[in-house]
Amino acid sequence: MIKKTYDAIIIGGGAAGLSAAWNVAKAGFSTAIIERENCLGGILNQCIHTGFGLHRFGKELSGPEYAEMDIDLVAANKVDSFINTTVFEIRSNGILKSVFASSAEGVTEFETRAVILSMGCRERNRGNLGIPGTRPSGIMTAGLAQRLLNIEGYLPGRKAVIIGSGDIGLIMARRLTWSGAIVMGVIEILPYPSGLARNIAQCLDDFEIPLYLGHTVSAINGKERVESVDVSPFKDGVPSLSGTFKIDCDTVLISAGLIPENELSVKAGVKLSNATGGPYVDSSMMTNVPGIFACGNVLHVHDLVDYVSEESENCGSAVVSYLSSDECSCTQGNISAGSNIKYIVPSKYRTGIPQKFYMRSLMPFENAMLTVKCADKILFERKLKYVRPPEMQSFTLTPEMTDGLNENSPEINVSLTEV
């Protein structure tokens, strides 16, 4: 077995892993990225459309261009990268961790003091959704279709129906149309779109692609190849078969949400949140296993890569403090999701330092009041317009807001109310 030693190991070389890695390395700690694909960049490499980097860099970039910005920083800060290498186990040995990975050279044991989980997420597939019908060819996730078209150069079909209005599906609706295919419609089970408003406008409205809200695909039909789908109104939690209609197509793309990739995390003893599908983390982005941190889509699914990078840079800074034994004397307390909030990350706050939190609403609001309170004391309030579950919200707690709180204080509660 090959053995290597680093101060920090980053598992996953996508946007999160890259940002975290160079932030650790620039502080002088030996750092390595382990990536199972044949190059760094993650999913960004197949996202050849623009729209990345507006918040972080102030300019519009394609996915590969955005990734290259961080890959250059990784190289400049002398981060080692191991591509075509798959991590299959993480073991904790007190302060030290052992990360076991397999590659063409064999099995390597990486001994390290800190592990950053940045494995990203995967798409829900037909099996996850339980869509009835036959099993012909032509059924795939939107991400697979994106790879086939943008990297492999194959058009996956001529007449497509997209299940779910997630951002990848919306972008593929536009991409297929540009490539000469016909998108027959996007079927969304919820009464509102699951993707960003700008993607609805730019990818569906601009091309007059139908969006069926409050509908579901009740059957996929075909023998060798997909021939059609049955679409039914979704009422009271079940398909209303009396209103079923048929759409002819030869391809079905599934864009029904993303699942954080945490099988490795669970095996390492990391506790997961039911709300996010990712690990619980404290104010330093550390999981319940000391020395194991998490950031990016493995922690919770983001809608903008700029936010992934921002969060991961903060995670990298927290790892630097951990490796430096620069323990913060601040108090840590719990912060929880209240009414109309699906989740909040991180799940702990610290006094004495500014800290940013990310959250999603459970339902859409035209006008809402965000309230952050501890018992009866309101720490922070802000009016929000056009709150949508697909669009992540954030707020920052300043040292002044948490002044006077200690380990015996009640947990902070975050809620949204309509105004």
C-alpha positions as CSV (number, residue, x, y, z in Angstrom):
1,M,0.0,0.0,0.0
2,I,1.2,3.5,-0.9
3,K,1.3,6.0,2.0
4,K,1.3,9.8,1.8
5,T,1.0,12.5,4.5
6,Y,-0.7,15.9,4.2
7,D,-2.1,18.5,6.6
8,A,-5.4,18.6,4.8
9,I,-7.1,16.3,2.3
10,I,-10.0,17.6,0.1
11,I,-12.3,14.9,-1.3
12,G,-13.7,16.2,-4.6
13,G,-12.2,18.6,-7.1
14,G,-15.3,20.6,-8.1
15,A,-16.0,24.2,-7.3
16,A,-16.2,23.6,-3.5
17,G,-13.0,21.5,-3.3
18,L,-11.0,23.9,-5.4
19,S,-11.9,26.9,-3.3
20,A,-11.4,25.2,0.0
21,A,-8.0,23.7,-1.1
22,W,-6.3,26.9,-2.2
23,N,-7.5,28.7,0.9
24,V,-5.9,26.1,3.1
25,A,-2.7,25.9,1.0
26,K,-2.1,29.6,0.9
27,A,-1.7,29.5,4.7
28,G,1.3,27.2,4.3
29,F,-0.3,23.8,5.0
30,S,0.4,20.8,2.7
31,T,-2.9,20.1,0.9
32,A,-4.1,17.6,-1.6
33,I,-7.3,17.1,-3.7
34,I,-8.5,13.7,-4.5
35,E,-10.8,13.6,-7.6
36,R,-12.4,10.5,-9.2
37,E,-12.7,12.1,-12.7
38,N,-9.9,12.6,-15.1
39,C,-9.6,16.3,-14.5
40,L,-10.4,19.0,-11.9
41,G,-13.5,21.2,-12.2
42,G,-16.4,18.8,-11.4
43,I,-19.7,19.5,-13.0
44,L,-18.6,22.9,-14.2
45,N,-16.7,21.2,-17.1
46,Q,-19.9,20.3,-18.8
47,C,-21.8,23.5,-18.1
48,I,-20.6,25.4,-21.2
49,H,-23.4,28.0,-20.9
50,T,-22.7,31.4,-19.3
51,G,-24.1,32.8,-16.0
52,F,-21.4,31.9,-13.6
53,G,-19.2,34.3,-11.6
54,L,-21.5,37.4,-11.5
55,H,-21.5,37.6,-7.7
56,R,-17.9,36.5,-7.1
57,F,-16.0,38.0,-10.0
58,G,-18.4,40.6,-11.3
59,K,-18.4,39.2,-14.8
60,E,-20.3,36.4,-16.7
61,L,-18.3,33.2,-17.3
62,S,-19.0,29.8,-18.6
63,G,-18.6,26.8,-16.3
64,P,-15.1,25.8,-17.6
65,E,-13.9,29.4,-17.4
66,Y,-15.1,29.7,-13.8
67,A,-13.4,26.4,-12.9
68,E,-10.2,27.6,-14.5
69,M,-10.0,30.6,-12.2
70,D,-9.8,28.3,-9.2
71,I,-7.7,25.7,-10.9
72,D,-5.1,28.4,-11.5
73,L,-5.2,29.4,-7.8
74,V,-4.8,25.7,-6.8
75,A,-1.7,25.4,-9.0
76,A,-0.3,28.8,-7.7
77,N,-0.6,27.6,-4.1
78,K,1.1,24.3,-4.9
79,V,-1.9,22.0,-4.0
80,D,-1.3,18.4,-5.1
81,S,-4.1,16.8,-7.0
82,F,-4.8,13.1,-7.5
83,I,-7.2,12.5,-10.4
84,N,-8.7,9.2,-11.5
85,T,-8.6,8.4,-7.8
86,T,-11.6,7.2,-5.8
87,V,-11.9,7.5,-2.0
88,F,-13.6,4.5,-0.5
89,E,-13.1,4.9,3.3
90,I,-12.2,7.5,5.9
91,R,-11.0,6.3,9.3
92,S,-10.5,8.5,12.4
93,N,-7.5,7.7,14.6
94,G,-7.9,10.4,17.3
95,I,-6.4,13.6,15.9
96,L,-5.2,11.9,12.7
97,K,-7.4,10.7,9.9
98,S,-6.7,8.0,7.3
99,V,-8.2,8.4,3.9
100,F,-8.1,5.3,1.7
101,A,-8.3,5.8,-2.1
102,S,-8.0,3.5,-5.1
103,S,-6.4,4.4,-8.5
104,A,-4.6,2.6,-11.3
105,E,-1.4,2.6,-9.1
106,G,-3.2,0.7,-6.4
107,V,-4.5,1.6,-2.9
108,T,-3.1,4.7,-1.2
109,E,-3.5,5.7,2.4
110,F,-3.4,9.4,3.0
111,E,-2.7,10.3,6.6
112,T,-4.0,13.8,7.4
113,R,-5.1,16.1,10.3
114,A,-8.1,17.5,8.5
115,V,-10.5,16.2,5.9
116,I,-12.8,18.4,3.8
117,L,-15.8,16.7,2.3
118,S,-16.7,18.3,-1.1
119,M,-18.1,15.5,-3.1
120,G,-21.0,17.5,-4.5
121,C,-24.4,15.9,-5.3
122,R,-26.1,13.6,-7.7
123,E,-29.4,13.8,-9.6
124,R,-32.6,12.0,-8.7
125,N,-33.4,9.3,-11.2
126,R,-36.4,7.4,-12.3
127,G,-36.0,4.8,-9.6
128,N,-36.0,7.6,-6.9
129,L,-39.2,9.0,-8.3
130,G,-41.0,5.7,-9.0
131,I,-42.5,6.7,-12.4
132,P,-44.7,3.9,-13.7
133,G,-44.5,2.5,-17.2
134,T,-42.2,0.5,-19.5
135,R,-38.4,0.7,-19.6
136,P,-37.5,1.7,-23.1
137,S,-34.3,3.5,-24.1
138,G,-34.3,7.3,-24.1
139,I,-34.9,7.9,-20.4
140,M,-32.0,9.8,-18.6
141,T,-31.2,12.5,-16.1
142,A,-30.8,16.0,-17.5
143,G,-27.2,16.0,-16.3
144,L,-26.4,12.9,-18.4
145,A,-28.1,14.5,-21.4
146,Q,-25.9,17.6,-20.8
147,R,-22.8,15.5,-20.8
148,L,-23.7,13.6,-23.9
149,L,-24.4,16.9,-25.8
150,N,-21.7,19.2,-24.5
151,I,-18.8,16.8,-24.0
152,E,-19.5,13.7,-26.0
153,G,-21.2,15.4,-28.9
154,Y,-24.3,13.3,-29.1
155,L,-27.8,14.6,-29.5
156,P,-29.8,12.4,-27.0
157,G,-33.2,12.7,-28.8
158,R,-35.4,14.6,-31.3
159,K,-38.6,15.2,-29.3
160,A,-38.1,15.6,-25.5
161,V,-40.2,15.9,-22.4
162,I,-38.5,17.1,-19.3
163,I,-39.8,15.9,-15.9
164,G,-39.2,18.6,-13.2
165,S,-38.3,22.2,-13.6
166,G,-34.9,22.1,-11.9
167,D,-32.2,24.4,-13.3
168,I,-30.3,21.7,-15.2
169,G,-33.5,20.6,-16.9
170,L,-34.4,24.2,-17.8
171,I,-30.9,24.8,-19.2
172,M,-31.1,21.6,-21.2
173,A,-34.5,22.6,-22.6
174,R,-32.7,25.6,-24.2
175,R,-29.7,23.6,-25.2
176,L,-31.8,20.9,-27.0
177,T,-33.7,23.6,-28.8
178,W,-30.5,25.3,-30.0
179,S,-29.4,21.8,-31.2
180,G,-32.5,21.3,-33.4
181,A,-34.5,19.1,-31.0
182,I,-38.1,19.9,-30.0
183,V,-38.9,20.2,-26.3
184,M,-42.5,19.2,-26.0
185,G,-42.9,20.5,-22.5
186,V,-41.6,20.7,-18.9
187,I,-43.7,18.8,-16.3
188,E,-43.6,20.2,-12.7
189,I,-45.4,18.5,-9.9
190,L,-45.4,21.6,-7.7
191,P,-47.6,24.7,-8.2
192,Y,-44.5,26.8,-8.8
193,P,-41.2,26.3,-10.7
194,S,-38.3,24.5,-9.0
195,G,-35.7,26.5,-10.9
196,L,-34.4,30.1,-10.8
197,A,-36.7,32.8,-12.2
198,R,-34.0,33.9,-14.7
199,N,-33.8,30.3,-16.1
200,I,-37.6,30.1,-16.5
201,A,-37.5,33.4,-18.5
202,Q,-34.4,32.7,-20.6
203,C,-34.8,28.9,-21.2
204,L,-38.6,28.4,-21.4
205,D,-40.3,31.7,-22.1
206,D,-37.9,32.9,-24.7
207,F,-38.4,29.7,-26.7
208,E,-42.1,29.3,-26.0
209,I,-41.6,25.9,-24.3
210,P,-44.7,24.9,-22.4
211,L,-44.5,24.6,-18.6
212,Y,-47.1,22.4,-16.9
213,L,-47.3,23.3,-13.3
214,G,-49.1,21.0,-10.9
215,H,-48.8,18.1,-13.2
216,T,-46.9,14.8,-13.1
217,V,-45.9,12.1,-15.6
218,S,-48.1,9.1,-14.6
219,A,-46.6,6.7,-17.2
220,I,-43.8,6.4,-19.7
221,N,-44.8,4.4,-22.8
222,G,-42.7,2.6,-25.4
223,K,-41.1,-0.7,-26.2
224,E,-37.6,-0.3,-27.7
225,R,-37.6,3.5,-27.5
226,V,-39.8,6.0,-25.6
227,E,-42.9,6.8,-27.7
228,S,-45.0,9.0,-25.4
229,V,-45.7,10.0,-21.8
230,D,-49.0,10.2,-19.9
231,V,-49.3,13.6,-18.1
232,S,-51.9,14.0,-15.2
233,P,-52.9,16.9,-13.0
234,F,-51.5,16.4,-9.5
235,K,-54.2,17.1,-6.9
236,D,-54.4,16.3,-3.2
237,G,-51.1,14.4,-3.3
238,V,-52.1,12.0,-6.1
239,P,-52.3,12.1,-9.9
240,S,-55.8,12.9,-11.2
241,L,-56.1,10.2,-13.9
242,S,-59.4,11.6,-15.3
243,G,-57.5,14.6,-16.6
244,T,-54.6,12.6,-18.2
245,F,-53.3,13.6,-21.6
246,K,-50.6,12.1,-23.8
247,I,-47.5,13.8,-25.2
248,D,-45.6,12.1,-28.0
249,C,-41.8,12.1,-27.5
250,D,-38.7,9.9,-28.0
251,T,-36.7,11.2,-25.0
252,V,-37.5,11.8,-21.3
253,L,-35.1,13.9,-19.2
254,I,-35.4,13.9,-15.5
255,S,-34.6,17.1,-13.6
256,A,-36.3,16.5,-10.3
257,G,-33.8,17.7,-7.7
258,L,-30.4,16.8,-6.4
259,I,-29.2,14.6,-3.5
260,P,-25.9,15.4,-1.6
261,E,-23.4,12.6,-2.2
262,N,-22.9,11.4,1.4
263,E,-22.4,7.6,1.4
264,L,-18.7,8.2,2.3
265,S,-19.7,10.6,5.0
266,V,-22.1,8.2,6.7
267,K,-19.4,5.5,6.6
268,A,-17.1,7.9,8.4
269,G,-19.6,8.4,11.2
270,V,-20.8,11.8,10.1
271,K,-24.4,12.7,11.2
272,L,-26.7,13.9,8.4
273,S,-29.6,16.4,8.4
274,N,-33.0,15.1,7.1
275,A,-33.8,18.6,5.9
276,T,-30.6,19.1,3.7
277,G,-29.4,15.5,3.1
278,G,-26.0,16.8,4.1
279,P,-24.0,16.8,7.3
280,Y,-24.8,18.9,10.4
281,V,-22.0,21.4,10.7
282,D,-21.0,23.9,13.5
283,S,-20.0,27.5,13.0
284,S,-16.6,26.4,11.6
285,M,-18.2,24.1,9.1
286,M,-17.0,21.0,11.1
287,T,-19.1,17.9,11.3
288,N,-19.8,15.9,14.5
289,V,-16.6,14.1,13.8
290,P,-13.7,16.3,14.9
291,G,-11.4,17.2,12.0
292,I,-13.9,16.4,9.3
293,F,-15.4,19.5,7.6
294,A,-18.0,19.8,4.8
295,C,-18.8,22.5,2.2
296,G,-20.6,22.9,-1.1
297,N,-23.3,20.7,-2.5
298,V,-22.4,17.8,-0.3
299,L,-23.5,20.0,2.6
300,H,-26.7,21.5,1.1
301,V,-27.7,22.0,-2.6
302,H,-26.9,25.5,-3.8
303,D,-28.4,27.3,-6.7
304,L,-25.4,29.5,-7.6
305,V,-21.8,28.3,-7.8
306,D,-20.7,31.7,-6.5
307,Y,-22.2,30.8,-3.2
308,V,-20.5,27.4,-3.2
309,S,-17.2,29.1,-3.6
310,E,-17.9,31.6,-0.9
311,E,-19.0,29.0,1.6
312,S,-16.0,26.8,0.7
313,E,-13.5,29.6,1.1
314,N,-14.9,30.2,4.6
315,C,-14.6,26.4,5.3
316,G,-10.9,26.6,4.1
317,S,-10.3,29.4,6.5
318,A,-11.9,27.4,9.4
319,V,-9.6,24.5,8.6
320,V,-6.6,26.8,8.8
321,S,-7.7,27.8,12.3
322,Y,-8.2,24.2,13.2
323,L,-4.7,23.2,11.9
324,S,-3.1,26.2,13.7
325,S,-4.8,25.2,16.9
326,D,-6.2,28.7,16.9
327,E,-9.2,27.8,19.0
328,C,-11.8,30.5,19.1
329,S,-12.9,31.5,22.7
330,C,-16.3,32.5,21.4
331,T,-19.5,30.9,22.6
332,Q,-21.2,28.4,20.2
333,G,-24.9,28.1,20.3
334,N,-27.7,26.4,18.3
335,I,-29.6,28.1,15.6
336,S,-32.7,26.4,14.2
337,A,-35.2,26.7,11.3
338,G,-38.5,28.1,12.5
339,S,-41.8,28.7,10.7
340,N,-41.7,28.6,6.8
341,I,-38.0,27.8,6.8
342,K,-36.8,24.4,5.4
343,Y,-33.3,24.5,6.8
344,I,-30.5,26.8,7.9
345,V,-26.8,26.1,7.5
346,P,-24.6,26.1,9.6
347,S,-26.7,24.8,12.6
348,K,-24.5,26.6,15.2
349,Y,-23.5,30.3,15.6
350,R,-20.6,31.9,17.4
351,T,-20.5,35.1,19.4
352,G,-17.9,37.8,18.8
353,I,-17.5,37.2,15.1
354,P,-19.6,38.0,12.0
355,Q,-21.1,34.8,10.5
356,K,-23.1,34.2,7.4
357,F,-26.0,31.7,7.3
358,Y,-27.8,30.2,4.3
359,M,-31.5,29.1,4.2
360,R,-34.4,28.1,2.0
361,S,-38.1,28.9,2.4
362,L,-40.7,26.2,2.5
363,M,-43.1,28.2,0.3
364,P,-43.2,31.2,-2.0
365,F,-43.8,34.7,-0.6
366,E,-44.4,38.0,-2.5
367,N,-43.4,39.9,0.6
368,A,-42.0,38.3,3.8
369,M,-40.4,39.3,7.0
370,L,-37.2,37.4,8.1
371,T,-37.0,37.4,11.8
372,V,-34.0,36.1,13.9
373,K,-34.7,36.0,17.6
374,C,-33.4,34.4,20.8
375,A,-36.4,33.7,23.1
376,D,-38.3,37.0,23.1
377,K,-35.4,39.1,22.0
378,I,-35.4,40.1,18.2
379,L,-31.7,40.1,17.0
380,F,-32.4,40.9,13.4
381,E,-35.3,41.6,11.0
382,R,-35.4,42.2,7.3
383,K,-38.1,42.5,4.7
384,L,-37.7,40.3,1.7
385,K,-39.5,40.4,-1.7
386,Y,-40.2,37.5,-4.0
387,V,-39.0,34.7,-1.8
388,R,-39.0,31.4,-3.6
389,P,-37.9,27.9,-2.4
390,P,-35.5,27.4,-5.4
391,E,-33.6,30.6,-4.5
392,M,-31.4,30.4,-1.5
393,Q,-31.5,33.3,1.0
394,S,-28.7,34.4,3.3
395,F,-28.2,36.7,6.3
396,T,-25.3,37.7,8.5
397,L,-25.2,37.8,12.3
398,T,-22.8,40.5,13.6
399,P,-21.0,40.4,16.9
400,E,-23.3,43.2,18.1
401,M,-26.4,41.0,17.5
402,T,-25.1,38.1,19.6
403,D,-23.6,40.3,22.3
404,G,-24.6,38.9,25.7
405,L,-25.5,35.4,24.5
406,N,-23.7,32.5,26.2
407,E,-23.8,28.7,26.3
408,N,-26.8,28.9,28.6
409,S,-28.9,31.1,26.3
410,P,-31.8,29.6,24.4
411,E,-31.3,28.6,20.8
412,I,-31.7,31.3,18.1
413,N,-34.8,30.8,15.9
414,V,-35.1,31.9,12.3
415,S,-38.6,32.3,10.7
416,L,-40.4,33.8,7.7
417,T,-43.8,35.4,7.9
418,E,-46.0,37.0,5.2
419,V,-46.4,40.8,5.4
